[in-house]
């Protein structure tokens, strides 16, 4: 996760930030879905 964040900040382009935040949201949703299924 940290490597993606630092490289995204290094590029500084809007497109890379959108991709980074999209991936973060996607992984968060997957984690939430996984936790809900475990119950």
Number of C-alpha atoms within 10 A of each C-alpha: 8 7 7 13 14 11 13 19 13 10 11 11 10 11 10 17 16 12 12 18 13 12 14 15 12 11 12 12 12 12 12 11 11 11 10 9 8 7 5
